[in-house]
Each structure stands twice: as structure tokens, then as C-alpha cells.
């Protein structure tokens, strides 16, 4: 959980914003967070949150507290976040409140400054400012004392901001600061300290007249708006500038070597650089432990160059003998990669070697270069490297030197030799992406439209280059709201036109193309075909089927794409690329490949998923009636699973992919694949309680069967929809679908299908409490299953008869039928049916006050459901087991099992969670 008050009031859970309610409720939360971990009496809270409290204030406060408790509740953490303790107290744990982080960073910066660690202090000041905003608690209406607290937060940030600028002036960054200070003074023209810093920066940059103009403008505003003269600090600085005081022209810290004394080739870097705190810290740690080389790899547009240059500039004072930089053009569409000899020539020239002294041959030039660096502390940045061979001659051999290499490939040759520390740069976190937009567009503008910002970040796939392109468009169109830009990006989802910057150097499509054209022929083909895959990731076997190659061949090609950072092996054996690279691959698939190749590849992929899912589903529910699948295409690999657990593991890894594949199959006209894949997934989705996903897939399957006029498919899919709606959706829709399914099963003379549908009618009677009707319906179900010769169905029907008799009070006969059902269900190896039957046995023994037998039966039921990983059905015996423990007086055991049930219900989003919470509260 993250609590943010140093900008717009926000609470994040797992990086996603938590809804906080209306204005007054947000004010209550702000008051609690400003007094984090300290109790506030109801009277004090009312005083803080209402300037003129109404008579209903106390009742409203209780309502707001209840709603905030509910909003802040974390299913993984049963402890409430707002507790009643001498009033109300919000529980905030270490590291969760941005104010604490800001205070820690700013205090650390001051200590570092006092100790003489100026660059470290500057970095800490910058990070402190990055986690805050000029307007704390944005969007929250504050009154009385709370407004004073907000003003105090604002003043604390302004003090840190001024200290940061003053330190950077001492570091000699006066030229870089002029624009930032001008912008700040324009927004807050009465801040005299900012005016003084800007005057000093201008004076040190040789712009004495501009510095004096700042004084005149500031004095006029102070006199006109406040009726006062500038303070003594500003007046004294003005006089010193007038007399050209030489003491003003020097930085007090020698941050960089004097011009001409050492090479200083680092580019300016990005003024609005933000985020990457972990990567910057990792680079610093690599340098501190005495390493000599760090290799930064990452996909196109991920910000490798920006990171390397920004970090290099921040540590340049540690390399007083010079900083060398070269763009090696490893991935450039218009120029060939730079020859190492050309790069060495530029370095030797920067190190002061006359052309006449440069020896012939790469080896001799590299030897001279290394000898020149032997006794020097030099930083070398080798940007955009093609491969390890290109950079080896350019690496310094001196112990005091350090090199940073950026590349789209992983440079495994250097890493395997132990020469380089590898750093894989990923896309930004959600918070870093939001901060990038805030730094470039201003926090107020970004804070006004948090929902639009979330959509922009999602469409940009958190890729820095894409975010920068979008931010640039927003900056030149300040009148357009960010929601307009977000709508435009939503409308262009899946294509790259929205990221066309008209500049080949920054255009996203061009940037990706440089990496694509560097691939081998077969890897390029696989990348193109991967654009047909709906995602979010792909296994080796699926990729092999897609390309029509062996798993060994697919693994080699995927490794090549991973090394080129066109894919990411985010878990062993599974590969993914972000949405923008996916869009690029999709463009290539449709503009560069042949239609026949696309259709054959897609058919192989869908066959792989369908036939593998069918085998896995057979292990999850071996007694379900099979369906006839089409013959699979040549080149399709089907994964074989030996056990139930292996099948569950496969579904867990693939279920999001399979759900996407159902939609993709329908869009491509593969109607049989769409509904059959939904059928194959249903046992897993049912057991995991994934009702929303199951219903969405079934809606697609119904459209597919309607289009293809497949009677078996329509019957099967209507039945599954009836089950899914009954468990997770609308009882009315369930009744409609079961009626449609029954009609089609009658047309097909399918007794098994009719029995399944009539089982649903039993559930409906059960829900209505009409146990006699349920019993009669179960008798009909039993007869149909026997007519179909389906032993597993017969066992489940007997179990249902037992349950209905138990509810009617015929306990002894219910037990007899449970034993008959267990015998059949063991015979057909149906653990799910056995689990349900043991639950009924537990219910009967509980009703007969045979508590030990009831506990044993319920434990059997829970054990079997857990072995099946059936999250949906395990709740019922857990709750009933708790009921039995309660009736025996075993309070702790009751609490334990009810909490287990509650955790599952919260995870599934099941409304029954409130009922279990009530049980726990009454315990």
C-alpha cells in the first residue's frame, strides 16, 4: 500500500489507484494521514474536517470511516487499516507514506552536503523533489488547521527546492539551471530566494544585464503587489552584481575539470530526466565496488542512453581526468555501425594525441589508448553498441577508469567472460511513467486527469520513448486535455501511427526497425509471426507450432530475439514483448508476410492450444463427455501432461493466453476453435472461480456457434453458459440458456446433455429452498444418466439425492445414498464428486450431533477440493467445518477455518465474504 499526500491525494494498492470517495471523505482521509499512526478523537476529526460542522457531522464521520475502511481493506492482509483506539487511527507502515520518504531523503541530502558529499546530496535532493509536488493534497478541500498543515508541507518542499538549486550552483551547473529557475520564478514571482538564485546563475553565465533585470522585475512585483522592498539578501546580491564582485563568479565545489585540462565529451542529457532510482543506485554500487565495466541492455526506446548519460554526468567529478563518449551507431537505419578504429581516433584526439602520432592498425591504436588511460581516472560511455567485438578495443584497462556500454543486445560475450556487470533495463514502473509525464507536463496538469494518465501509460506500454513522444504532443497543445489525447491513443490501439514523431531518430516505428533489420532471417520470420499471437506471452512449444519448427529450433530463435531485446524471457521458458513491439510485429505480419503463411501459422497455433487444452482438461475432469476435435495441422506440437497437477500448472501458466486465443480465433473465422477451446477451459475456470472471464469467453463461443450453425457447439455452449451464469451471474440468463441447451440436446437425442441440463434445474429448486422439487428433479437426472450409460453422472446424481434427503431431514437414508454415491464415484475416479459427497456426510453428522464424524467428513471434503485446486467449491465445507467447531466450543479452530474461507472469498470477489465476516465478528 502507498499513501501519497505530497501531490494529489492518492492511495495505491499494487500500483493501482484505490477509489477514495467524495470530497469530504477525502478530507477525512487527509486528516488521518497528516496524523499517521496517531489517534484522533471524533471531536478533533470533526473540528479538522468541518469549519462549521452540521448536526449530522458525527454520523457522517462514522459513515466516512466505514467506507474508508472498506476501500483500504487488502484481501491479503486481514488487519484493518483504520482502527478505533482512543478515537480513530490510520495504520501506516514504514515506507508507505510519501511524506516520510521525502523527509528521509531531504535530511539525508543535508547530511551528505555537510559531510562534503555534494553529488550524493544533489541526488538525494532530486529524489526528494521527485516524490513530491508543489501542491500537496491536490484536489482535497481543507479547512482551518488542515489548510495550515498543507501550507507547512508546501513550505517544506520550497525550502528543499531552494537548497537543491543552491547546491547545483555550487556544483557549477549555472547554465543548466537558468531555464529551470526562470520557469519556477514565472510561476511564483514573489519568491525572493528563487530570484536570488536565478540572478546568481545568470551572473555566473556572463549575463550580468539579465541578472540585473531579474532584480528590477522582482522589486516591481514586490512593491506593486505587497507594498514592500526586496529583503536584505536580494539587495546585497544586487549590489555585488553591480560592482562585478569576483567572489560571485566561482562555484564553491570543483565539480568538473577546467576547460582544456581534460576531455569532457558527455552530451547534455535530458533536463526532464525522472525515475530509474533503482538503476541509478545499481550503477553507483557497481562503481563503488571497484568494477570497471557495466553493460546496460534493453529494448528499443527503453531509455538506455538517457540513463547512461544522466548517471555519467552525476558522477563526473569522480573522474577528474576526463569523460569520453561515443555513439557507436550499432542500430542506425541510415549509417553503418561505427568501426572501432574510427571511435579510437576520436578518443585519441580528445586525449590530445596529434594525428601524426596515431599508429596504424587497430591493435596499435588500442594499445596507445590504454596506455594513455593507465594512470588516469577516466569515464568512458560507449553508446548504442552493436556487439562485444565492436567495443572490446575501446575498453579502458586502467583500474581507476570505468566504462558504461549501452546496447540493444545483451553482450553475452563480455558477461560470460566476467568482464562486465550486466544490467537489463526494463520499461518504467507505473509510478515512474506517471512521474515522467508530470516532470514534462507539470504535476498540476497531470494531477487533474489521473484516469487519462493511466490510459496514456497503458497505451505507451510504459516505454520511455513512447511516453516522451506523447508528452511532446501534449506540451505543444496545452489547450487540449489529457483525456483527449488518451481517447486518441485508445482509438489507435494496436497501431503505431500515434507515435509518429516525424523524426527518424525518435519515431517509434523507425526505432524498432533498426533492431528488426539486424536479426537473422529465421529469427526475423518468427518475430513477424509472433505479431499474430494475441498474448500476453508465449511458451516454446506454442512458438514452435506457430513457426512450424521443432522445439529445439524455436528455443534457439527465441533466445536470439531475447538477446536482441525484441522479446523478454520474463520467466523460464515463457517469452513476452510489450504492447508497442507487439503492434510493430503485427504490422510486419500483415505488410511483409503472405496471406497463406499467416493463415497456416495461425491455424497451427490454435490447433496447439486446442489439442493441448483438451488433453489437460481430460486430467482435470476425466469423466466429462468428450467432443470431436478436428484433425490438427502438420507441424503442430501437443504438450502431454501425465498428472492432474501438471495439467493445473499448464492452465495456470496459459489461461490468459487461452482467453485471448478464443477471441482471436473468433475474429479470424476459426469458429470451431473458439467454442471448443472455451469448452476445454471450462473445468479450470469453474474451479478457480473465474466467473467474469468464463462468461466473457462463453459469449464469444456463442457468437462463433451461431455463425457456424454448429448444433453440438450451440448445445454445449448454452449449457456451459447456464452453469456459469448460475454460479457467477444472472439466474434469469441461466434459465434462458438451460432451456436453449435442452432444446438442442433433444434435437441431438443426447441423454447425457439433457441430464446435465436437468441437474441445473435441481440447483434452481435448491436455491429456492424447494427440496421436494429438487429431489424429484434429481430422480429424473439419475434416470437420464443411467439411460446414457454415464457412471460418473450416476454417482453425482446419487450424491445430489442424498443431499436433498438430508435437507428434508431423512438423515439415515441420506447417509446410505452417500455411501452408494461414494462407491460409484471411487469406481470412476471422480474426486470432485467425492468431495461434494463428503460435504453432505459432514452435514448429516452435524445435524445428528455426531460432531467428531462431521469434522472428519468435512476435512475429507476440504482435502479433496484442495488437491483439485478447486477454489470455488472448497469454501462450503470450510464454512460448515467452522460451524461444527463452533458448536463444539472450539473457538480458535472455528476462527482459523472461517478465516481460510474468507481469504478465498475475498480473492474471488464473492459476496459471501460479508456473511463470513459477520460470523467472525459474532464469534
C-alpha positions, 0 to 999 in steps of 0.5 A: 500500500502507498499513501501519497499526500505530497501531490494529489491525494492518492492511495495505491494498492499494487500500483493501482489507484484505490477509489477514495470517495467524495470530497469530504471523505477525502478530507477525512482521509487527509486528516488521518494521514497528516496524523499517521499512526496517531489517534484522533478523537471524533471531536478533533476529526470533526473540528479538522474536517468541518469549519462549521460542522452540521448536526449530522457531522458525527454520523457522517464521520462514522459513515466516512470511516466505514467506507474508508475502511472498506476501500483500504481493506487488502484481501491479503492482509486481514488487519484493518487499516483504520482502527478505533483506539482512543478515537480513530487511527490510520495504520501506516507502515514504514515506507508507505507514506510519501511524506516520510520518504521525502523527509528521509531523503531531504535530511539525508541530502543535508547530511551528505552536503555537510559531510562534503558529499555534494553529488550524493546530496544533489541526488538525494535532493532530486529524489526528494523533489521527485516524490513530491509536488508543489501542491500537496493534497491536490484536489482535497478541500481543507479547512482551518488547521488542515489548510495550515498543515498543507501550507507547512508541507508546501513550505517544506518542499520550497525550502528543499527546492531552494537548497537543491538549486543552491547546491547545483550552483555550487556544483557549477551547473549555472547554465543548466539551471537558468531555464529551470529557475526562470520557469519556477520564478514565472510561476511564483514571482514573489519568491525572493530566494528563487530570484536570488538564485536565478540572478546568481546563475545568470551572473555566473553565465556572463549575463550580468544585464539579465541578472540585473533585470531579474532584480528590477522585475522582482522589486516591481512585483514586490512593491506593486503587489505587497507594498514592500522592498526586496529583503536584505539578501536580494539587495546585497546580491544586487549590489555585488552584481553591480560592482562585478564582485569576483567572489560571485563568479566561482562555484564553491565545489570543483565539480568538473575539470577546467576547460582544456585540462581534460576531455569532457565529451558527455552530451547534455542529457535530458533536463526532464530526466525522472525515475530509474532510482533503482538503476541509478543506485545499481550503477553507483554500487557497481562503481563503488565496488571497484568494477570497471565495466557495466553493460546496460541492455534493453529494448528499443526506446527503453531509455538506455542512453538517457540513463547512461548519460544522466548517471555519467554526468552525476558522477563526473567529478569522480573522474577528474581526468576526463569523460569520453563518449561515443555513439557507436551507431550499432542500430542506425537505419541510415549509417553503418555501425561505427568501426572501432578504429574510427571511435579510437581516433576520436578518443585519441584526439580528445586525449590530445594525441596529434594525428601524426602520432596515431599508429596504424592498425587497430591493435596499435591504436588500442594499445596507445589508448590504454596506455594513455588511460593507465594512470588516469581516472577516466569515464568512458560511455560507449553508446548504442553498441552493436556487439562485444567485438565492436567495443572490446578495443575501446575498453579502458584497462586502467583500474581507476577508469570505468566504462558504461556500454549501452546496447540493444543486445545483451553482450553475452560475450563480455558477461560470460567472460566476467568482464562486465556487470550486466544490467537489463533495463526494463520499461518504467514502473507505473509510478515512474511513467506517471512521474515522467509525464508530470516532470514534462507536463507539470504535476498540476496538469497531470494531477487533474486527469489521473484516469487519462494518465493511466490510459496514456501509460497503458497505451505507451506500454510504459516505454520511455520513448513512447511516453516522451513522444506523447508528452511532446504532443501534449506540451505543444497543445496545452489547450487540449486535455489529457483525456483527449489525447488518451481517447486518441491513443485508445482509438489507435490501439494496436497501431503505431501511427500515434507515435509518429514523431516525424523524426527518424531518430525518435519515431517509434516505428523507425526505432524498432526497425533498426533492431528488426533489420539486424536479426537473422532471417529465421529469427526475423520470420518468427518475430513477424509471426509472433505479431499474430499471437494475441498474448500476453506471452508465449511458451516454446512449444506454442512458438514452435507450432506457430513457426512450424519448427521443432522445439529445439529450433524455436528455443534457439530463435527465441533466445536470439530475439531475447538477446536482441531485446525484441522479446523478454524471457520474463520467466523460464521458458515463457517469452513476452514483448510489450504492447508497442513491439507487439503492434510493430510485429503485427504490422510486419505480419500483415505488410511483409508476410503472405496471406497463406503463411499467416493463415497456416501459422495461425491455424497451427497455433490454435490447433496447439492450444486446442489439442493441448487444452483438451488433453489437460482438461481430460486430467482435470475432469476425466469423466466429462463427455468428450467432443470431436476435435478436428484433425490438427495441422502438420507441424503442430506440437501437443504438450502431454501432461501425465498428472492432474497437477501438471495439467493445473500448472499448464492452465495456470501458466496459459489461461490468459493466453487461452482467453485471448486465443478464443477471441482471436480465433473468433475474429479470424473465422476459426469458429470451431476453435473458439467454442471448443477451446472455451469448452476445454477451459471450462473445468479450470475456470469453474474451479478457480472461480473465474466467473467474469472471464468464463462468461466473457469467453462463453459469449464469444463461443456463442457468437462463433456457434451461431455463425457456424450453425454448429448444433453440438457447439450451440448445445454445449455452449448454452449449457456451459453458459447456464452453469456459469451464469448460475454460479457467477451471474444472472439466474434469469440468463441461466434459465434462458440458456438451460432451456436453449441447451435442452432444446438442442440436446433433444434435437441431438437425442443426447441423454447425457446433455439433457441430464446435465441440463436437468441437474441445473434445474435441481440447483434452481429448486435448491436455491429456492429452498424447494427440496421436494422439487429438487429431489424429484428433479434429481430422480429424473437426472439419475434416470437420464444418466443411467439411460446414457450409460454415464457412471460418473453422472450416476454417482453425482446424481446419487450424491445430489439425492442424498443431499436433498434427503438430508435437507428434508431431514431423512438423515439415515437414508441420506447417509446410505445414498452417500455411501452408494454415491461414494462407491460409484464415484471411487469406481470412476475416479471422480474426486470432485464428486467425492468431495461434494459427497463428503460435504453432505456426510459432514452435514448429516453428522452435524445435524445428528450431533455426531460432531467428531464424524462431521469434522472428519467428513468435512476435512475429507471434503476440504482435502479433496477440493484442495488437491483439485485446486478447486477454489470455488467449491472448497469454501462450503465445507470450510464454512460448515467445518467452522460451524461444527467447531463452533458448536463444539466450543472450539473457538480458535479452530472455528476462527482459523477455518472461517478465516481460510474461507474468507481469504478465498472469498475475498480473492474471488470477489464473492459476496459471501465474504460479508456473511463470513465476516459477520460470523467472525465478528459474532464469534 
